[in-house]
């Protein structure tokens, strides 16, 4: 099952809104096939696993055990049901990491396997399997995207300079890692001030992979058309109170100024099937997510060699749990989870 998780993780950033899944086929304590869901709309892990079996080992499929990190699907979507494929190949035993909470599956895959006389074992490394697909399960269970807060701060907890001057806080190596993070998420969000003052591109240009959908809050549409967010290279969604309009890679979504902004954004992203969002913009925007408790994970980069005398104070986390820390030269990255949303 640990190998299933390793394989599944290779699909990060490529399979959403589907979950990441890995599968391994074992005969007589020997792996004869393995695979993972590589790209949304294409073959699932179980299909790739069976197709990976060499001609000389195909005769052993009917005597093998399939390990899969997530319950095999039982419905027709972009591809046929994987549970049917397992039954067709007469695989006698299936070991499953965790159940799928998606309404079209939710136990139906397991039932189909059992009805065919297949021995099914569930809950193996269940916690790890659930954590791997925390974006998928958050979206299914809470009807909102998985929300990651990210910022860089100095050793004295400043997120930037006062005024309009921009300062790079994290080092080049950490900055490249941030671009990897971007490639793994469906969307990225900033506020008006960050878009205006920093003019970020919000792409994953320093890492191979796809760019996230760019999101910006611009209530009164005061952002100029020449900034990087409007370059047309990547889809950009503008949350505003004035108009609703769509043209090519630019979408204007009108919000109700009398309703809670973050809840409206969360609902809109869920409706657009954007499973995760990384919030990178401004201390005020980040703090609003924290204060309303609408976040799941925070990644805080601290440059221990930098002191900013006069600067903007960094956000202050609440109800947080430190999960791990990572050191990259001058930077220490602290990873936190929200105690309230990870119960």
C-alpha positions as CSV (number, residue, x, y, z in Angstrom):
1,X,0.0,0.0,0.0
2,X,2.9,2.3,0.7
3,X,4.0,1.8,-3.0
4,X,0.4,2.6,-4.1
5,X,0.7,5.9,-2.2
6,X,4.1,6.6,-3.8
7,X,2.7,6.0,-7.3
8,X,-0.5,8.0,-6.6
9,X,1.5,11.1,-5.6
10,X,3.1,11.2,-9.1
11,X,-0.3,12.4,-10.4
12,X,-0.2,15.6,-8.2
13,X,-1.5,18.6,-10.2
14,X,-2.5,16.5,-13.2
15,X,-5.6,14.6,-12.2
16,X,-7.9,17.1,-10.3
17,X,-10.8,17.2,-9.8
18,X,-10.3,13.4,-9.7
19,X,-8.4,11.9,-6.7
20,X,-4.8,10.7,-7.0
21,X,-4.8,6.9,-7.0
22,X,-2.0,4.2,-7.2
23,X,-2.4,0.5,-7.8
24,X,-0.1,-2.5,-7.5
25,X,-0.7,-6.1,-8.5
26,X,1.1,-8.8,-6.5
27,X,1.6,-12.5,-7.3
28,X,3.5,-14.8,-4.9
29,X,5.1,-11.8,-3.1
30,X,6.2,-10.3,-6.4
31,X,4.9,-7.1,-8.0
32,X,3.8,-8.0,-11.6
33,X,2.1,-4.8,-12.4
34,X,1.7,-1.2,-11.1
35,X,0.2,2.0,-12.3
36,X,-1.4,5.3,-11.2
37,X,-3.9,7.8,-12.5
38,X,-1.7,10.1,-14.6
39,X,-4.0,12.6,-16.1
40,X,-7.7,13.7,-15.7
41,X,-9.9,12.1,-18.3
42,X,-7.4,9.3,-19.0
43,X,-7.0,5.7,-17.7
44,X,-7.4,5.2,-14.0
45,X,-4.7,3.5,-11.8
46,X,-6.3,0.0,-12.0
47,X,-6.3,0.1,-15.8
48,X,-2.7,1.2,-16.0
49,X,-1.7,-1.4,-13.4
50,X,-3.2,-4.3,-15.4
51,X,-1.9,-3.0,-18.7
52,X,1.6,-2.9,-17.0
53,X,1.7,-6.6,-16.6
54,X,4.1,-8.3,-19.0
55,X,2.9,-11.0,-21.4
56,X,4.8,-13.6,-19.4
57,X,3.0,-12.7,-16.2
58,X,-0.6,-12.2,-17.6
59,X,-1.5,-15.8,-16.7
60,X,-0.9,-15.0,-13.0
61,X,-3.4,-12.1,-12.9
62,X,-6.2,-14.5,-11.9
63,X,-4.1,-15.6,-8.9
64,X,-3.0,-12.2,-7.8
65,X,-3.9,-9.6,-5.2
66,X,-4.5,-6.0,-6.3
67,X,-3.6,-3.2,-3.8
68,X,-5.2,0.1,-4.6
69,X,-5.1,3.3,-2.5
70,X,-8.7,4.3,-3.1
71,X,-11.9,2.3,-3.6
72,X,-12.3,1.4,-7.3
73,X,-15.0,3.4,-9.1
74,X,-18.3,1.8,-9.9
75,X,-19.7,4.3,-12.4
76,X,-19.2,5.4,-15.9
77,X,-17.5,8.8,-16.0
78,X,-14.7,9.8,-18.3
79,X,-13.7,6.1,-18.3
80,X,-15.6,2.8,-17.6
81,X,-15.9,1.5,-14.0
82,X,-12.6,0.0,-12.6
83,X,-14.6,-2.4,-10.4
84,X,-15.9,-4.0,-13.6
85,X,-12.4,-4.3,-14.9
86,X,-11.2,-6.1,-11.8
87,X,-14.2,-8.5,-12.0
88,X,-13.5,-9.1,-15.7
89,X,-9.9,-10.0,-15.0
90,X,-11.0,-12.4,-12.2
91,X,-8.6,-10.9,-9.7
92,X,-9.5,-12.9,-6.5
93,X,-8.5,-10.4,-3.8
94,X,-8.4,-6.6,-3.6
95,X,-6.8,-4.6,-0.7
96,X,-8.1,-1.0,-0.5
97,X,-6.6,1.9,1.4
98,X,-9.7,4.0,2.0
99,X,-13.3,4.4,0.7
100,X,-14.3,7.0,-1.8
101,X,-16.8,9.5,-0.4
102,X,-17.9,10.6,-4.0
103,X,-21.6,9.9,-4.2
104,X,-21.3,7.9,-7.4
105,X,-18.9,5.5,-5.7
106,X,-19.2,5.6,-1.8
107,X,-19.1,1.9,-1.2
108,X,-20.6,0.8,-4.5
109,X,-17.3,-0.2,-5.8
110,X,-16.6,-2.4,-2.8
111,X,-20.1,-3.9,-3.0
112,X,-19.7,-4.8,-6.7
113,X,-16.4,-6.6,-6.0
114,X,-17.9,-8.5,-3.1
115,X,-21.0,-9.5,-5.1
116,X,-18.6,-11.0,-7.7
117,X,-17.0,-13.2,-5.0
118,X,-13.9,-11.2,-4.6
119,X,-12.2,-11.1,-1.2
120,X,-12.0,-7.4,-0.2
121,X,-9.9,-5.9,2.6
122,X,-10.2,-2.2,3.5
123,X,-8.7,0.4,5.7
124,X,-5.0,-0.4,5.1
125,X,-2.9,2.8,5.7
126,X,-6.3,4.5,5.7
127,X,-5.1,7.7,7.4
128,X,-2.3,8.1,4.9
129,X,-4.6,7.4,2.0
130,X,-7.1,10.0,3.2
131,X,-4.4,12.6,3.7
132,X,-3.0,12.1,0.2
133,X,-6.4,13.1,-1.2
134,X,-7.3,15.7,1.4
135,X,-8.1,18.2,-1.4
136,X,-10.6,15.7,-3.0
137,X,-12.2,14.8,0.3
138,X,-12.5,18.4,1.5
139,X,-14.3,19.3,-1.7
140,X,-16.6,16.3,-1.5
141,X,-17.4,16.6,2.3
142,X,-17.4,20.4,2.8
143,X,-18.5,21.5,-0.7
144,X,-15.6,24.0,-0.9
145,X,-12.0,23.8,-2.1
146,X,-9.0,22.8,0.0
147,X,-7.5,26.2,1.1
148,X,-3.8,26.7,1.6
149,X,-2.4,29.9,3.0
150,X,1.1,30.8,2.0
151,X,3.4,33.7,2.9
152,X,7.0,34.6,3.5
153,X,8.1,36.7,6.5
154,X,11.3,38.1,8.0
155,X,12.8,36.9,11.3
156,X,10.8,39.7,13.1
157,X,7.5,38.7,11.5
158,X,7.2,41.3,8.7
159,X,5.6,40.3,5.4
160,X,7.0,43.2,3.4
161,X,7.9,46.9,3.3
162,X,5.5,49.7,4.1
163,X,4.4,51.6,0.9
164,X,4.7,50.3,-2.6
165,X,8.3,49.0,-2.6
166,X,8.6,45.3,-3.2
167,X,11.1,43.0,-1.4
168,X,11.9,39.4,-2.0
169,X,12.0,37.6,1.3
170,X,12.5,33.9,0.4
171,X,15.6,32.7,-1.3
172,X,15.9,31.4,-4.9
173,X,15.6,27.7,-3.8
174,X,12.5,28.2,-1.8
175,X,11.0,30.4,-4.6
176,X,11.4,27.4,-6.9
177,X,9.6,25.2,-4.4
178,X,6.8,27.7,-4.3
179,X,6.4,27.3,-8.0
180,X,6.2,23.6,-7.5
181,X,3.4,24.1,-5.0
182,X,1.6,26.3,-7.5
183,X,1.7,23.6,-10.2
184,X,0.0,21.2,-7.7
185,X,-3.0,23.3,-7.0
186,X,-6.0,24.2,-9.1
187,X,-6.1,27.9,-8.4
188,X,-4.2,30.8,-6.8
189,X,-5.7,33.9,-5.1
190,X,-4.5,37.4,-4.4
191,X,-6.1,40.7,-3.5
192,X,-6.2,44.0,-5.2
193,X,-3.2,45.5,-3.4
194,X,-0.9,42.6,-4.2
195,X,-1.9,42.6,-7.8
196,X,-1.3,46.3,-8.1
197,X,1.9,46.7,-6.1
198,X,3.7,43.4,-6.9
199,X,2.3,42.8,-10.4
200,X,2.7,39.0,-10.0
201,X,2.3,36.6,-12.9
202,X,1.1,33.8,-10.5
203,X,2.4,31.1,-12.8
204,X,4.5,28.0,-12.2
205,X,7.1,29.1,-14.7
206,X,10.0,27.9,-12.6
207,X,8.7,24.4,-12.4
208,X,7.5,21.9,-15.0
209,X,3.8,21.5,-14.8
210,X,0.5,23.4,-15.3
211,X,-0.3,26.9,-14.2
212,X,-3.1,27.3,-11.6
213,X,-6.2,29.4,-12.5
214,X,-5.4,32.9,-11.3
215,X,-7.9,34.5,-9.0
216,X,-8.0,38.2,-8.0
217,X,-10.3,40.2,-5.8
218,X,-10.9,43.6,-7.4
219,X,-14.2,44.9,-6.1
220,X,-14.4,48.1,-8.1
221,X,-12.4,47.0,-11.1
222,X,-9.6,49.4,-10.6
223,X,-6.7,47.2,-11.7
224,X,-5.2,48.4,-15.0
225,X,-5.4,46.1,-18.0
226,X,-1.6,46.0,-18.6
227,X,-0.7,44.0,-15.4
228,X,0.6,40.4,-15.7
229,X,-2.7,38.9,-14.5
230,X,-4.4,40.1,-17.7
231,X,-1.7,38.9,-20.1
232,X,-4.0,36.1,-21.4
233,X,-1.5,33.3,-20.9
234,X,-3.5,31.7,-18.2
235,X,-7.1,31.8,-17.2
236,X,-7.8,34.6,-14.7
237,X,-11.0,35.1,-12.7
238,X,-11.8,38.5,-11.3
239,X,-14.2,38.7,-8.3
240,X,-15.9,42.1,-8.3
241,X,-19.1,43.9,-7.4
242,X,-19.8,45.5,-10.9
243,X,-20.2,42.9,-13.7
244,X,-20.3,39.3,-14.8
245,X,-18.6,38.7,-18.1
246,X,-16.5,36.0,-19.8
247,X,-14.1,36.4,-22.7
248,X,-11.4,33.9,-23.6
249,X,-9.1,33.5,-20.6
250,X,-10.6,36.3,-18.6
251,X,-13.7,35.8,-16.4
252,X,-15.5,38.5,-14.3
253,X,-17.6,37.0,-11.5
254,X,-19.9,39.4,-9.8
255,X,-20.2,39.1,-6.0
256,X,-22.8,40.5,-3.6
257,X,-21.2,43.0,-1.4
258,X,-23.8,42.4,1.3
259,X,-22.8,38.7,1.7
260,X,-19.6,37.2,3.1
261,X,-16.9,37.5,0.5
262,X,-14.9,34.4,1.4
263,X,-17.9,32.2,1.4
264,X,-18.9,33.5,-2.0
265,X,-15.4,32.8,-3.3
266,X,-15.5,29.3,-1.9
267,X,-18.9,28.6,-3.4
268,X,-17.8,29.9,-6.8
269,X,-14.6,27.8,-6.8
270,X,-16.6,24.7,-5.9
271,X,-19.0,25.4,-8.7
272,X,-16.1,25.7,-11.1
273,X,-14.7,22.3,-9.9
274,X,-11.5,24.0,-8.6
275,X,-10.6,21.6,-5.9
276,X,-7.8,23.6,-4.2
277,X,-6.6,27.1,-3.9
278,X,-3.4,28.6,-2.6
279,X,-3.8,32.1,-1.1
280,X,-0.7,34.2,-1.7
281,X,-1.9,37.7,-1.4
282,X,-1.4,40.3,1.3
283,X,-1.5,40.2,5.1
284,X,-5.1,41.5,5.2
285,X,-6.5,38.9,2.8
286,X,-4.7,36.1,4.5
287,X,-5.8,37.3,8.0
288,X,-9.4,37.3,6.8
289,X,-9.2,33.6,6.0
290,X,-7.7,32.9,9.4
291,X,-10.2,35.0,11.3
292,X,-13.1,33.3,9.6
293,X,-11.6,29.9,10.0
294,X,-11.8,29.1,6.3
295,X,-8.5,27.4,5.7
296,X,-7.0,24.0,5.9
297,X,-3.2,24.4,5.7
298,X,-0.7,27.1,6.1
299,X,2.9,27.3,4.7
300,X,4.9,30.0,6.3
301,X,8.4,30.8,5.0
302,X,10.7,32.6,7.5
303,X,14.0,34.1,6.4
304,X,16.0,33.8,9.6
305,X,18.7,36.2,8.2
306,X,16.4,39.0,7.4
307,X,15.1,41.8,9.6
308,X,12.7,44.4,8.3
309,X,12.6,47.5,10.6
310,X,9.6,49.2,9.2
311,X,7.3,46.7,7.6
312,X,3.9,45.2,7.3
313,X,3.1,42.7,10.0
314,X,2.6,39.1,9.0
315,X,-0.7,37.3,9.6
316,X,-1.3,35.6,12.9
317,X,-2.5,32.0,12.8
318,X,-5.3,30.7,15.2
319,X,-6.3,27.2,16.0
320,X,-3.2,25.9,14.2
321,X,-1.1,22.8,14.6
322,X,2.5,22.6,13.5
323,X,2.9,19.5,11.3
324,X,6.5,19.8,10.1
325,X,9.4,22.1,9.3
326,X,11.7,22.2,6.4
327,X,15.0,24.1,6.2
328,X,16.3,25.5,2.9
329,X,19.5,27.5,3.4
330,X,18.3,30.9,5.0
331,X,14.7,29.9,5.0
332,X,12.6,27.7,7.4
333,X,9.3,26.6,6.1
334,X,6.7,25.7,8.7
335,X,3.7,23.7,7.7
336,X,0.5,24.0,9.8
337,X,-2.9,22.5,9.8
338,X,-6.2,24.0,11.0
339,X,-7.3,22.1,14.1
340,X,-10.9,22.9,13.4
341,X,-11.0,21.6,9.8
342,X,-8.8,18.5,10.3
343,X,-10.7,16.9,13.2
